[in-house]
Amino acid sequence: MDSDDKLPFGEEIPARMVESVAGRLGMWPVNATVSRVGLPWKRRLSRAALMVPKVRECEKRFLTLPDYQLTEHSMALRGKARGKYDLNGLLPEAFGLVSVAIQRVLGIRPFDVQLAAGVVMHFGGLVELATGEGKTVSASAPAYLNALSGKGVHVTTVNDYLAKRDAEWIGPVYKKLGMTVGVIQQKMEEPDRIVAYKADVTYGTAAEFGFDFLRDRLKLRGGQAQAAPFWSAWLGGGRMDPRVQRALHYAIVDEADSIFVDEAKTPLIIANPTRPAEPEEQVVFKWADKLARDMKRDEHFLMNAKKDKIELTDEGKHLVRYSNPPTGKHAKAMDKLLEAVERGLHAHYRFARDQHYMVNTEKKIVIIDEGTGRPMPDRHWRDGLHQAVEAKEGVTINMPSSHAAQITFQNFYRLYEKLAGMSGTLIPNFWELRKVYRRWTTKVPTNKPSKRVVLPDAVFPTEAAKFDAVAETTRQMLASGRPVLIGTRTVEASKKVSTRLTKMGIKHQVLNAEQNEGEAEIVAAAGQPGTVTVATNMAGRGTDIKLGPGVADNGGLHVIGTERHEAERIDRQLIGRAGRQGDPGSAQFMLSLEDQLLEGLGVAKQRELLELGRAGGAQNWDSFAPLFRVAQRKVEARHYRQRLDLMNYDRQRQEMLQDLGADPYVD
């Protein structure tokens, strides 16, 4: 039996109240004693709905209390939580207190759907809550309830900005109830981290929580736990425990699909310090880069876009062998030289500048997060790939660093005693989330019916024709009094769209990995009349788009997607920027037969479509729209296999280290 099937929801509640709540949650009428039939996520939503009337009763009782009595009642709940009381039994009172505190601090009242989402998350579930429905508020009640035990709660976001913003915005709610709030940021000093982790609720990014866990393991391996004598705790001579984190108790992961799925392809690795390569150490990288430039596809190497794999042919291996390979102190065996050339080919044919990476003002390679479009300056590709890209771009080549400690997101989050998450796009990956994290996904309906209109995809023969159509559609929307948000997949595409708009005299803002200053202000203003915003990927932007005066009457915000992403979820994130919280809005994807996604169909099919598009003619181009979804599914399946392979590899590595009596997370 699933742990969620043991919830204590068998109590009698007035039937009228239950049916009222069920109606507001968009559900069929439910009985006070929940039936065990139906889909798992609907059963969980039914149980959550039954708790909402109890929460509202407590909320009504607390509304008349002065602030100091709210704090006193909160402290009484904390005493119960640290005693023999079950947290589940404290849920109605805890959620009621948070609801009242939110009304007094923020001036808003949590919706029933937000409370229901909080109930699901308290019991360790994942929640799909539509974009714009207030995930920060939804997470506050379960975070408060689980923090009552004094073991600490981690609320995970996708970037430092959102972590700080959420903590500052919702933090006063916790403080009104006598709780402390901490924030973890990059490059924060260790004493500040210790204070932040001691707080009842700590906000931070998934990467920072994971890296702090690995740093703590390295400290234990280095023997720092015995650095201070036992009497130093009484004499003020230092901390006995060198770790900054407490035990991993309860985590709520915002944008859970981004962390659990997109980020799961890359493990968290703490590398040993690196340095610029000496001239003689750069020889192999530069030689492999030069050879890769001279090689011909299908003659010297085969590229399988479906499997993201490049392999040298016999003729290619022959060329490598007789191309005067490097000799001397830093030369490598022939098999390693072949691998170096394949990495050079990968850098040229699979990694595109302004899509997968950019070169910053300091002439360094900065990886771009494909899911969010944000730069990730502290990350590097492994196994010589980063050096291959550095050689390709002619910047300083740094020596590959060895690994000190590593862990995957999959294995890290399974270390928490209890895990919950939320996002606007979890359902497409619900089975993977169930298989990997042992968590069911529950879809919570919107507070108001959606008025968003999603238009059929428009397909064009070439990229140039597509961008011309995007600019013309933008002009038409502006003429009708509607703001426009244009989503691009790459930095390069955002520049091309910007050029088209400039030629037409359309004022606009560009938000991409090169221009991300004032991100929140740019996105927040995207709903104002006459505004055009060009943004590279919108997943996890975390900023609400409010419609300006008169915009709703004219049809609301119009969103244009210039390319389908490799994951359907990120397309849905972009579409979800229009028609938020019951506002009107519309969205459409405008695609071309030159889009990179179509390589998922295979080399032969992609070439056929490219030739067809360039030939032009009076074709019904929109009839090719289903091919983009087919290609998307194939790419998603490939990424799914990569994530499982990484998780299994990491698990086997940990088991091997444990068998040897070593720390499974430290190399």
C-alpha positions, 0 to 999 in steps of 0.5 A: 500500500502506498504511504499516501493511502494511509492518510487520516481522512476518515472523519465525518465532515458536513456533506454540504461543506465537502461538496462546496470545496470539491466544487471549487476544486473542480472535482466530482462530489466526494463523500466524507469517507473517501473512496479508494477507487479512481486514479491515484492523483484524484484520490489524493486531491479528494483527501486534500479537499476534505482537509480544506473545510477544517483549515477554514474553520481554524482560520475563522477562529484565529482571525479574531486573535491579536498578533501576539496570540498568533505567535503564542499559539504557534509556539504551543504547536511547536511544543506539541510537534516536538512532543508526542503529537503527530504532525498530521493531526496539527495540520488544520491549525497550522494551515489556519495560522499560516492563512491568517498570517498571510492575510495580515502580512501580504494582504491576500487570502490563500485560495482553496486550491493552494491549501489543497496543494499544501496538504498534498505536499505535506504528505510528501507528494508532487503537485502540478499547479498551473503557472501563475497560481501562486506556488510560493504561497502554496508551499508556505503552509507545509513548510511551516508545519514541518518546521514545527518539529525543529528539524529544519525545512529546505525550500529549493528554487532554481536560482539565487534570485528566486531564493532571495526573493521568496524568502524576503516576500514570504519570510515575514509570514513565518516571522509573525508565527515565531519562526526563523528564515534563512537564505543560502546564496552562492559565494556565501561565507561559511559562518553565514551558511551555518546561521542560514541552515540553523533557521527553521525554514531555509531557502536556496538553490538545489545546487547549493544544498547539494554542494554543501552536502558534498563539502560536509562529506569532504570535511568528515573525510578530512578528519575535521570532525576531530579537530576540536577537543570535546571540552571546546564546546563548553569553553567557546573554543570552536564548533565540534561539528564542522558541517554546515548542514543539519540532517536532511529532514524535509524538502519542498522543491519548486520547479520540481521538473527542472530539478528532478528531470532537466538537471538530473542529466548532470551530476553535482561535482566538486572538482579539485582546483584547476589551472591554465594549461601550459603550452606543451599541455595544450598540444593534444587539444589544439591538434584534435581541434584542427583535425576535427575541422578538416574532417568530413561528416559521413566520410571520416565520422558518423553522427547520430543525432538521435543518440547524441553520439559521434563515432569515427569511421575506419577512414577517420581513424586512419586519418588520425593515425597518419596525421602526425599525432603529438609526441613527447611528454604529454602525448597519449596512447592512440585510443586516447587520441581517438577520443580527443578527436571525437570530443573535438568533433562533438564541440564543433557539431553538437555544441553551438555558440549562443545556444549551449555556451557563450564566450564572456567578456573575460574570454571564458566559456560559460555554459548556458542552461538550455532549460532556463536560458541562464548562464552557469559560470561555475559549471564545466563539461566533463571528460575533456569536452570543456577543453575541446570547446575552449580550443574551438573558440581559441580561448585559454585552455584550462587543465581538466580537474579531478573530482573530489566528490560527486552525487546526482540530484536523484540520489541526493533528494532521496536522502531526505526523510520526506520530499515534496515538490511543485511545478506547472508542468509535472504530469508529462513526467509523472511516471519517471518521477514515480519510478525514480523518487517514489512520489505520485504527482497530483494535478491541482486545478486552477482557482479560476477557469483558464481563458487561454487560447492556444492556436495551432502551430504555424510551420514555415519552409525556412527560418528566415520566413519564420522570423519574418512572420513572427515580426509581422504577427507582433506588429499586428498584435501591437496594432490591436492593443496587445503586448507580445512575449516572444520566446526563443530557444537560443541566444542567436535566435533572440538576436535574429528576432531582435534584428527583424523587429528593429528593422520594422521600427518595433521597440522591444526588450531582449532577455537572454544569457548575455543580457539578463540584468533587470530580469524580474522587471523586464518580465513583470512589465511584459503585460503592459500595453505596447510592450514587446519582450524577446526572452530566451526560454521562460522556464523558472523565471518565477515572475508574475506577468500582470496585464496593464490597463485595457490589455484584458479587454483587447485579448490579453498577452499574446505569446509566440514560441519561435521553436519547440524545445526538446522537452514539451514541459518547457513549451508549456512553461512558455505558453503558461505566461499567457492567460494567468489566473483567469486572465485572457490570453493566447499563444502560438508556436511558429516553426520552420523546417530548419529547426534543430529539433527535427534532427531527432527524426534522423539525418535522412529525414532531416535532410529531406525536410531541409531540401523541401523547405529550401525548394519552396513552392505552394506547399501546405507547410502546416501539415508538417506540424505533427513531425515536430511532436514526433521528434520531441518525443524521440529526444525526450526518450533519449534524455530519459535513458541518459538520466537513468544511465547516470542514476544507475552508474552513480548507484553502482559507484556508491555501492562499490565504495561502500563495499570498500569501506569508503565514503560513497560520495567522496572520490 
